[in-house]
Amino acid sequence: MTGPFESSIMPIRFTLRQLEYFVAAGECGSIAAASQKMNVSPPSISTAISQLESELGLPLFVRNRAQGLKMTEAGRTLAAQALKVLTEATEMTRLAGSVSSTVQGPLRLGCLVSFAQIVLSGLRRSFEEQFPAVQTSQIEMTQTEIFAALRRGEIDMAVTYDLNLPPDLEFHAIKELPPYVLLAPEHPLADSESLTIHDLAPHPMVLLDLPISSEYFQSFFSREGLRPVISERTRDMAVMRSLVANGYGFSIVNSRPLNDTSPDGKPLRFIPLVGELRYIVMGVLGVPGATSSSTHAAFVDHCRKRLVD
């Protein structure tokens, strides 16, 4: 069974460059004149023609020191076809430039689960309003899932943070996110203007237990020679906020929603966490060179404008 892109096309063993030099030599009538036209050395022209003749199994020129190059009958026939191939190649290059310079088409976005409910839907809507020819879609993922999806080509870009980034992916930094302590109003620390890790250490903690994120939050304590008292673990941001609002402990977050209530309507307090802390940076992650596409570059630029405010 053949797939939609399978055909009877034979493997091609010559290059467009060889065709260019062949056509130039035929038009100019000599190796020297063709080398001047193409701005390369005469041996480059001569070698390309010899290689092309070898691959095609046909003599393309009759070589005469006095009269220069004279095309054979086969050479004239193939030169006309070579010119068509070069014209099509030029058109393909032009078309690729046109496609890459137009903000259009599908854009598959990944997003870290802790950011998705706060930023992604609004980003998508405003981006589509600015560029109506783009159709976005989204999927929420953990950091490790984002890395894998980008490598497999399942998503085009992802809104995430700068922790544990692998060298084979490209990160576009946008906004630094300081940590906050999340508390119920009844918590004994809830009226503090700011808090340190030493303030938190004796109290129960609700840990957002996502890959890489959980290690990041716990590292605040280990750097101070402390261990958090983890009373609850959850992989869901909404559940984490509900647990905190209902008095099961504090939590630490870097992404703050626009309202200070839990999903069940109870109030929450967000208090700055201070000290020698490693802030995380929100940004857009993609494969290297992704922003050579105008659609991808436009999305990164859109994120910079929307998220920095």
Secondary structure, DSSP 4 states (H G I P E B T S, - for coil): ---TT---PPPP-S-HHHHHHHHHHHHHSSHHHHHHHHTS-HHHHHHHHHHHHHHHTS--EEEETTTEEEE-HHHHHHHHHHHHHHHHHHHHHHHHHHHHTS--EEEEEEEEHHHIIIIIHHHHHHHHHH-TTEEEEEEEE-HHHHHHHHHHTS-SEEEEE-SS--TTSEEEEEEEE--EEEE-TTSTTTT-S-B-HHHHTTSEEEEE--TTHHHHHHHHHHTTT---EEEEEES-HHHHHHHHHTTS-BEEES---SS-B-TTS-B-EEEEB-SS---EEEEEEESTTGGGSHHHHHHHHHHHHHH--
